[in-house]
Amino acid sequence: MSLTYHAARVSNGILIGTTRQNIGNLAVALFGLASITVIAVWAVREQRRHRRPQLWVLLAASILTYLTDAAARMLTGLQSYPGANGLVVYRAFGIDIAVWMGCVFPAYVGFAGYATYLTFAEGRPRRTLWLILTIGGVADTAGEYIMIHAADLYSYIGRQPLKLFGLPLLWPWAFISAPMLMGATVALLSRKLHGITWLLALPLLGSGYLAYLSALFWPAMVARVTDMSTPLLSIIGLATLGCMLSTLYVLSLFLPAGPGPDKQDREAIGPTARIPTPAQPHSPPADGAQELR
């Protein structure tokens, strides 16, 4: 009887929204669980083949970043609808944080963060960094439009810069650039941290999402709660995007401008051609060889 009662309470806590909201929550949860599975398999592979624990570190940090989500929502104005907040994990700043959205953080921090780490660790070209930003920003923009309009999970309240069809176009780039900076931080820390000492970096990385979000996008966060005019608010939004791009540009200077010369030579010659070996300098035969001739 008691088990049935608790099961009914859990079911009621899950299915408190509309049909669209419940389907949206389920889709977010399934996407998150699938991404966690992929990241875990990827992390095992990286650990075994390359002795790289950094993906595990980022996966652990993504759990901690979930605990800062209420502050991030307060700063950006993201507000979930009451029906979408089934199974609330915690409440802070008057904002309910449901279990569903926590499943998404490993996808952001794991994929974007580790791809950025690999870019710096392997010395890939600068264009790789911009490719990560572009793909991540476009994917987040599309995903947010789906969650706002199709799933009816949340909206952005208050005055917002660069708002188009209910989505401030500034924030998707904020949500993808912050994990990228976390990945760059992991690349820097990898020079000194090894093994269990990575645990010492988790407090820094766990707050890194909120910290980088605030450091790069504070002009828009401040402007949106002022009474400035809409055109000026849009200008501040564009300037904030410029701050983010300039920061990533500075980071890109630590990467090579293009592929290495050896790779460029191979691509110019073609995959089936052979690179000629340098000619050996001519040396006169030894005396013994002259007698044999």
N, C-alpha and C positions, 0 to 999 in steps of 0.2 A: 504493500500500500504506500509506504513511504517512498520507495523507489519510483513508483508510478507518479507520485505527486511531484518529486523533484524533476523527473523527466518532463512532465507537463510544464513546469516552471521554466525549464531550459528552452523547451520548444516555443513557449510564449515569448521568451526573451529574444529568441532568434527571429521569429516571424511577427514582428510588431509593426512593420512598415507595409507599404503598398506592394502589389505584385511586382512592379518594376523595381522597387527598392530591394526587395528580397532577392530577386534574380540578379540585380547588380551586386549586392553583397556576396552572393554565392560565386559570381564570376570573378570578383576581386580576390576572394579567398582561394579559389581554384588556381587562378593565375599566380598568386603568391606562393602557394604550396608547390606548384610546378617549378617556379623559379628557384625556390629553396632547394628542391631536389637536384635541379641541374647544377646549381652552384656547389652543392655538397659533393657531387660526383666530380665536378671540375676541380674542387679543392683537393680531393683525394688524389687525383691524377697529378696535379701540380706538386703535391707533397712527395709522391713516390718518384716521379720522373725527374723533377728539378730541385727537390728539397726546398720548396718555397711554401712557407706557412702564411704568407701575407693574405691569401684569400680567406683563410680561416679567421685571421685577425679582423678583416673587414666584415666578415659575416657576423662575428661577435659584436663588432662596433655598431652594426645595423640594428641590433636588438636594443642597444642603449640609445640610439638616435630616436627610436620609437617613443622613448620616454620624454623626449623634448618636443614631440609633435604638437602638444597643446600650445607651447610658446610660439612655435613656428606658425601655427594657425592664427594666433592672436596678432602676430606682426603682419601677416599677409591678408588677414580678413577672411580666411576660408572658414566657412561655417556649415557643418553638417545639418541636414534636416532631422528633426526628432525621430521620424520613422526609420531613418537609416542607422540609428545608433543602437542596434541590438547587441547585447552582450558587451556592455561598457566596461572597459578595463580600468580606467581612472578618469577623474574629472579635475581639471585645473584651469584657472583663469575663467571659470564659468563655461568651459568647453568640455564636452564629453568626447572621449577617445574610445572608439569601439575596437574590437579585436580585428575586424576585417582589414582596416587600413594598415595595421601592423604587418600584415603579410606582404605588403608592397615594398617595404623598406629594404629587404635583402636584394630585390631586383635593382633598385636604384644604387644602393651603396656597393653591392657585390659586383654587378656588371660594369657600371660606369666607373666605379672606383678602381676595380682591378684592371680594367682595360687601360686606364690612365697610368696605373702603376707599371704595367708591362711596357707601355710606351716609353717611360723614363728608364726602366730597368734594362731594356734591350736597345735603347738608343734609336728608336724608330724616328722617321722623319716628322717634321713639325705638322705636316698636313694630317697625320694620324690623330693628333690632338684635336684639330678642328673637325675632323670627321666624327669623332666620338661626340663632340658637342652638338654637331648638326643632327646626327641620327637621334641622339637622346632627346634634344629639344623638340624635334618634329614628332617623335613617338609620344612624348609626354603631352604635347599640345593635343594630339589626336585622342589620346586616352582621357584627358580631362574633359574634352567636349563630349565624349561618350558618357562619362560618369555624371556630368552636369545635366545633359539634355535627355539622353536615352535612359540612364539608370536613375536619375533624379536623386542622387546621393548627397550633393552639397551645392553650395553657391558661394560666391565671393561678395561679402556684404560691404557696405560703406562706399566711399568714393575710391575709385580704383583707376590707375593710369593705364592707358592703352587698352581699354576694355572693348572687346569685339564679340558680339553674340553671347554675352554672359561670362566670358573668360578674359581676364586681364592678361594680355599676351606676354607680360613681363615675367610672371611667376613660373611658367614651365621651364624657362631658361635658368631661373634661380634654383629650381629643384634638381636640375641635372648638373649645374656647374658646382654646387656645393659638394656632392660626392666625388666629382673629379678632383677637387682640391684635397679631399681626404685621401684619394689615391696618390696624389703627388706628395702628400705628407708622409704616407707609408713608404714611398720610394726614398725619401730623404732619411727617414728613421732606419731603413734597412741597412744603412752603412754601419750602424752601431748596435742595433738590437738583434739578438739571435735567441732562438729557443724560448724558454720560459720568460725571459725578460720582456717579451712582447706584451705580457700582461700589464706591465707598467705603463704602456702606451694607451691602454683602453680608456682610461678617464679622459685623455686628450681627444682621442678619436671619437669617443661616444658623444662628446659635446661639439665635435668638429662640424657636424652638419648644421646645427643651429648657429655656431660661431661664424662659419663661412657665409651662411645665408645672410646673417646680419652685417658682416663686414663688407660684403659686396653690394648689398641691396638696401642699405640703410637710408639712402636719400629718398627712395620711393616709399619706404616704410614710414618715414617721418612725414613726407609730403601728403600721404593719403589721409592723415588725421588732422590736417590743417584746413583752413578755409580758403586756400588759394584757388584761382580760377581753373576751369577744366583745361584750357590750352596750356597754361603754365604747368599743370600737373602732368600733362602728356610730355612736355619738354623735359621735366624732371625724370619721367620714366625712360625716355630715350637716353638721357645722360647717365642714368643708372645702368642701362644696358652697355653703354660705352665703358663704364667703370669695370664691369665684368669682363668685357672683351679685352680691355687693356691689361687686366691682371693675367688673363690666360696668355696674352701675347708675351708678357714678361716671362712667364713660365716656359713658353715655347722656345725662348732664346737658349735654353739649356739643352735643346734637342738639335740634331743636325738639320740643316736646311733642306736636304734631299737625301736620297740613298747614297751609300758609300761609293767611292770610285770603282771598286771592283764590281759592284752590282751594276753600275751604269755601263761599264765596259761589256759585261756579259749580255745585258739587254740590247746594246748597240750591235753586238756581233751576231746574236741570235742563239737560240737554245741548242741548235745542232752543230754549230760551228766550233772549231777548236781554236783556243788561244795559242798562238805560236810561242814556243819557248825561246828565250833569248839565245842568240848564237854564242857559242863558246869561243873565247879568244884563242887564236892559232898559236901553238907553241911548237918549236922545232923538236923533232924526234930525238930521243936519247941516243947516245953513242952505240949502245947495244942494238938498238933498232936499225941504225944505219948499216951495221955489219951484217945483220940478217938480210937486208935488202941487197 
